[in-house]
Amino acid sequence: MREPEPVPLGADGIDIQAILRGSRIPQPGYRTEFGGNPVRITVNRRCVDDDGTFIPDTGNRMLSFAVTDSVLQPSTAIDVVRHAAPVNLGPVYIYVPDLEKTWSRYLVAAFFSGSGSMTEAPPDFGWRKYSNMFRDFSVHRADNILGPLTPVYHSLNHDFYQPYMDRRGRYWALRVTAPPESSGLGEAFAAALGALSRRSAIRSDIRALALEWLHGGIVRFTFQRILKQRCFRLEFEIPSVNQMAFGRFLLPGSPIIREPAQFAAGLVYRFYEASAASYSLFGTEVVCDEKGNPPR
């Protein structure tokens, strides 16, 4: 296994602008010292246009810095990143399980617009999507060196968390036909609608167009592959309240469905897996109008 590279010498440290332009990021990360303690920093570059309302709304990147190998205070982990990389011209954000305790692993995030300048995370940013934690956590903002940490987000503690649950990120406006109230399908339908309407829920190239109840437990989902402007639709079954309560519903390859959020999580993952094998998600192609609206 390759060893981490030393943080480059000089005033600028890690070449953030080169990373934003797509340059190779050392997979083992970088090594440095802080206060006499060895520290490893690994960097990830992510496109986050669909994960919050940015202005401008294209070309936005999140650079996340995983700080490991030494037990540090949260504020010290931020200082490590600020000393290793030129991220002092805007706010940085840190994920923490508990701000009052020390930890050996932190995730520090900085945001950049398409021009390469630092920017702030929007209020509706989907923090959980990029968390490296499997437990409850909070995100805090640091605006200045040695400045206070300000809380900006606290995670939902939910076994089957999906980004739509706290209405963060950006969403497609779908044409919706909901099942009748007497059907007992409303909770599962609402969970599926929330999950599928979130941008990039399945893939960044998939735009959800419509979710329509047809009959019984059968629902029709219409979507567009954005790059080629081709539309497809497929049908799937959703569980009723009784089916979930008594464990009578299974998604293919999934455990027994017990609650709507679990169903929505499994549905999105099922479609994600299908997208790797089928451009249409094993659906049928349909003709959409010039505005991308699905046929009725």
C-alpha positions as CSV (number, residue, x, y, z in Angstrom):
1,M,0.0,0.0,0.0
2,R,1.3,3.4,-0.9
3,E,2.2,5.9,1.8
4,P,0.5,9.2,2.1
5,E,2.3,12.1,0.3
6,P,3.6,14.9,2.4
7,V,1.6,18.1,2.3
8,P,3.4,20.3,-0.3
9,L,5.7,22.9,1.2
10,G,4.9,26.6,0.6
11,A,2.3,29.1,1.5
12,D,-0.6,27.4,-0.4
13,G,-0.1,23.8,0.6
14,I,-2.4,21.3,-1.1
15,D,-3.2,22.6,-4.6
16,I,-7.0,23.1,-4.3
17,Q,-7.4,24.8,-7.7
18,A,-5.7,21.9,-9.5
19,I,-8.0,19.5,-7.7
20,L,-11.1,21.6,-8.6
21,R,-9.9,21.5,-12.3
22,G,-9.9,17.7,-12.1
23,S,-6.3,16.8,-11.3
24,R,-5.5,13.5,-9.7
25,I,-6.0,13.3,-5.9
26,P,-3.5,11.1,-4.1
27,Q,-5.6,8.1,-2.9
28,P,-3.6,7.4,0.3
29,G,-4.0,11.1,1.1
30,Y,-1.4,13.5,2.6
31,R,0.6,13.4,5.7
32,T,1.5,16.3,8.0
33,E,2.1,17.1,11.6
34,F,0.2,19.5,13.9
35,G,1.3,20.2,17.4
36,G,3.8,17.4,17.2
37,N,1.1,14.9,16.3
38,P,1.1,12.9,13.0
39,V,-2.1,13.6,10.9
40,R,-3.4,12.1,7.7
41,I,-5.6,14.1,5.3
42,T,-7.5,12.5,2.5
43,V,-9.4,14.6,0.0
44,N,-12.6,14.0,-2.0
45,R,-14.1,16.1,-4.8
46,R,-17.8,16.0,-5.3
47,C,-20.3,17.8,-7.6
48,V,-23.1,19.1,-5.3
49,D,-25.4,21.1,-7.7
50,D,-28.4,18.9,-6.8
51,D,-27.7,18.9,-3.1
52,G,-28.9,22.4,-2.2
53,T,-29.9,25.7,-3.8
54,F,-26.6,27.2,-4.9
55,I,-26.3,30.6,-6.7
56,P,-25.1,30.2,-9.4
57,D,-26.6,26.7,-9.6
58,T,-24.1,24.9,-11.7
59,G,-20.4,24.0,-11.3
60,N,-20.5,23.9,-7.5
61,R,-18.0,21.5,-5.8
62,M,-17.6,20.3,-2.3
63,L,-14.1,19.3,-1.2
64,S,-14.2,17.1,1.9
65,F,-11.1,16.6,4.0
66,A,-11.0,13.5,6.2
67,V,-8.6,14.2,9.1
68,T,-7.4,11.0,10.9
69,D,-4.6,9.3,12.8
70,S,-4.6,11.6,15.9
71,V,-7.1,12.4,18.6
72,L,-8.0,16.0,18.2
73,Q,-10.5,18.7,19.3
74,P,-12.9,19.6,16.5
75,S,-11.5,23.2,16.3
76,T,-8.0,21.6,16.0
77,A,-9.1,19.5,13.1
78,I,-10.3,22.6,11.3
79,D,-6.9,24.3,12.0
80,V,-5.1,21.2,10.5
81,V,-7.1,21.7,7.3
82,R,-6.6,25.4,7.2
83,H,-2.9,25.0,7.6
84,A,-2.6,22.3,4.9
85,A,-4.8,23.9,2.2
86,P,-5.8,27.4,1.1
87,V,-9.3,27.4,2.5
88,N,-9.1,30.6,4.5
89,L,-11.2,32.8,2.2
90,G,-14.6,31.4,3.1
91,P,-16.4,29.3,5.7
92,V,-15.5,25.6,6.4
93,Y,-17.8,23.0,7.9
94,I,-17.0,20.1,10.2
95,Y,-19.0,16.9,11.0
96,V,-18.9,15.9,14.6
97,P,-20.7,13.3,16.8
98,D,-20.3,15.5,19.8
99,L,-18.7,19.0,19.8
100,E,-17.5,18.7,23.4
101,K,-15.4,15.5,22.9
102,T,-12.2,14.6,21.1
103,W,-12.2,12.2,18.2
104,S,-9.7,10.5,15.9
105,R,-11.6,11.0,12.7
106,Y,-13.3,14.2,11.4
107,L,-14.8,15.3,8.1
108,V,-14.1,19.0,7.2
109,A,-15.9,20.4,4.1
110,A,-15.3,23.5,2.0
111,F,-17.4,24.7,-1.0
112,F,-16.4,26.2,-4.3
113,S,-18.4,27.8,-7.1
114,G,-17.7,27.1,-10.8
115,S,-15.2,29.9,-10.9
116,G,-13.1,28.3,-8.2
117,S,-13.9,30.8,-5.4
118,M,-15.0,29.7,-2.0
119,T,-18.7,29.9,-1.2
120,E,-21.0,29.0,1.6
121,A,-23.2,25.9,1.8
122,P,-26.9,26.8,1.2
123,P,-29.4,26.4,4.1
124,D,-31.0,23.4,2.4
125,F,-27.8,21.5,1.8
126,G,-28.1,17.7,2.1
127,W,-25.4,17.1,4.7
128,R,-26.3,13.5,5.4
129,K,-25.6,12.4,1.9
130,Y,-21.9,13.0,2.3
131,S,-21.5,11.9,6.0
132,N,-18.9,9.4,6.9
133,M,-20.8,8.6,10.2
134,F,-23.4,5.9,11.0
135,R,-24.7,7.6,14.1
136,D,-26.3,10.9,15.1
137,F,-24.1,13.9,14.2
138,S,-24.1,17.6,13.8
139,V,-22.4,20.0,11.4
140,H,-20.8,23.2,12.5
141,R,-19.5,26.2,10.6
142,A,-16.2,28.1,11.1
143,D,-15.9,31.5,9.5
144,N,-12.6,32.7,10.8
145,I,-9.4,31.2,12.2
146,L,-9.8,30.8,15.9
147,G,-13.4,31.9,15.6
148,P,-16.4,30.2,17.2
149,L,-18.1,27.1,15.7
150,T,-21.7,27.8,14.8
151,P,-24.2,24.8,14.5
152,V,-25.9,24.6,11.0
153,Y,-27.4,21.1,11.0
154,H,-28.3,18.2,13.3
155,S,-29.0,14.8,11.7
156,L,-32.2,12.9,11.9
157,N,-31.6,9.7,13.9
158,H,-33.4,7.3,11.5
159,D,-32.6,3.7,10.6
160,F,-33.7,4.1,7.0
161,Y,-32.6,7.6,6.4
162,Q,-33.0,9.0,2.9
163,P,-32.0,12.6,1.9
164,Y,-35.6,13.6,1.2
165,M,-36.7,13.0,4.8
166,D,-35.7,16.5,6.0
167,R,-36.5,18.2,2.7
168,R,-32.9,19.1,1.9
169,G,-31.4,19.4,-1.6
170,R,-33.3,20.2,-4.8
171,Y,-36.5,18.4,-6.1
172,W,-38.2,17.8,-9.4
173,A,-41.8,18.9,-9.8
174,L,-43.7,15.7,-10.7
175,R,-47.1,15.1,-12.1
176,V,-48.8,13.2,-9.3
177,T,-51.9,11.0,-9.1
178,A,-52.2,9.8,-5.5
179,P,-54.1,6.6,-4.4
180,P,-57.5,7.1,-2.7
181,E,-57.4,7.6,1.1
182,S,-59.3,4.4,1.7
183,S,-56.6,2.3,-0.1
184,G,-54.1,2.3,2.8
185,L,-51.3,3.0,0.3
186,G,-50.9,6.7,1.2
187,E,-47.9,6.4,3.5
188,A,-45.9,4.3,1.1
189,F,-46.9,6.4,-1.9
190,A,-45.8,9.6,-0.1
191,A,-42.5,8.0,0.9
192,A,-41.8,6.9,-2.7
193,L,-42.8,10.4,-4.0
194,G,-40.4,12.1,-1.6
195,A,-37.5,9.8,-2.5
196,L,-37.9,9.7,-6.3
197,S,-38.5,13.4,-6.7
198,R,-35.2,14.4,-5.1
199,R,-32.7,15.3,-7.8
200,S,-29.9,12.7,-8.3
201,A,-31.8,10.2,-6.1
202,I,-31.1,7.4,-8.5
203,R,-28.5,9.0,-10.9
204,S,-27.7,12.6,-11.8
205,D,-28.9,11.9,-15.4
206,I,-32.4,10.8,-14.3
207,R,-35.1,13.4,-14.0
208,A,-38.3,12.2,-12.4
209,L,-41.4,13.3,-14.4
210,A,-44.5,11.6,-12.9
211,L,-45.7,9.2,-10.2
212,E,-49.2,7.9,-10.8
213,W,-51.4,5.4,-8.9
214,L,-53.1,3.1,-11.4
215,H,-55.0,0.4,-9.5
216,G,-54.6,-1.8,-6.5
217,G,-51.1,-1.4,-5.2
218,I,-49.7,-0.6,-8.7
219,V,-47.9,2.7,-9.4
220,R,-46.4,4.0,-12.6
221,F,-43.1,6.0,-12.6
222,T,-42.1,8.1,-15.6
223,F,-38.7,9.6,-15.9
224,Q,-36.3,11.1,-18.5
225,R,-32.6,10.4,-19.2
226,I,-31.5,14.0,-19.4
227,L,-28.5,13.8,-21.6
228,K,-30.3,12.1,-24.5
229,Q,-33.8,13.5,-23.8
230,R,-35.4,10.1,-23.8
231,C,-38.3,9.2,-21.6
232,F,-39.3,5.9,-20.0
233,R,-41.9,4.5,-17.7
234,L,-42.3,1.5,-15.5
235,E,-44.7,0.1,-13.0
236,F,-44.0,-1.2,-9.5
237,E,-46.0,-2.2,-6.4
238,I,-46.2,-0.3,-3.2
239,P,-47.3,-1.8,0.2
240,S,-50.4,-1.0,2.2
241,V,-50.3,-0.1,5.9
242,N,-51.5,-3.6,6.7
243,Q,-48.9,-5.3,4.5
244,M,-46.2,-3.4,6.3
245,A,-47.6,-4.0,9.8
246,F,-47.8,-7.8,9.3
247,G,-44.6,-8.2,7.3
248,R,-46.4,-9.3,4.1
249,F,-44.4,-7.2,1.6
250,L,-41.0,-7.8,0.1
251,L,-39.0,-5.8,-2.4
252,P,-36.8,-8.1,-4.6
253,G,-33.7,-8.9,-2.7
254,S,-34.8,-6.9,0.3
255,P,-35.9,-7.8,3.9
256,I,-39.5,-7.7,5.0
257,I,-40.8,-4.1,4.7
258,R,-41.9,-2.7,8.0
259,E,-42.3,1.0,7.4
260,P,-42.6,3.5,4.5
261,A,-39.1,4.9,4.8
262,Q,-37.6,1.5,4.5
263,F,-39.7,0.8,1.4
264,A,-38.6,4.1,-0.2
265,A,-34.9,3.4,0.6
266,G,-35.1,0.0,-0.9
267,L,-37.0,1.3,-4.0
268,V,-34.4,3.9,-4.8
269,Y,-31.6,1.4,-4.3
270,R,-33.4,-1.1,-6.5
271,F,-33.7,1.5,-9.3
272,Y,-30.0,2.5,-8.8
273,E,-28.9,-1.1,-9.3
274,A,-31.2,-1.5,-12.4
275,S,-29.7,1.7,-14.0
276,A,-26.3,-0.1,-14.1
277,A,-27.8,-2.8,-16.3
278,S,-30.5,-1.1,-18.2
279,Y,-30.7,2.5,-19.6
280,S,-34.5,2.3,-19.2
281,L,-34.4,0.7,-15.7
282,F,-36.1,-2.2,-17.5
283,G,-39.0,0.1,-18.4
284,T,-40.7,1.0,-21.7
285,E,-39.8,4.1,-23.8
286,V,-42.5,6.7,-24.2
287,V,-42.6,10.0,-26.1
288,C,-42.4,13.3,-24.1
289,D,-43.2,16.7,-25.5
290,E,-40.5,19.3,-26.2
291,K,-40.7,20.6,-22.6
292,G,-40.0,17.1,-21.2
293,N,-43.6,16.5,-20.0
294,P,-44.7,12.9,-20.0
295,P,-47.6,11.6,-22.1
296,R,-50.9,11.2,-20.3
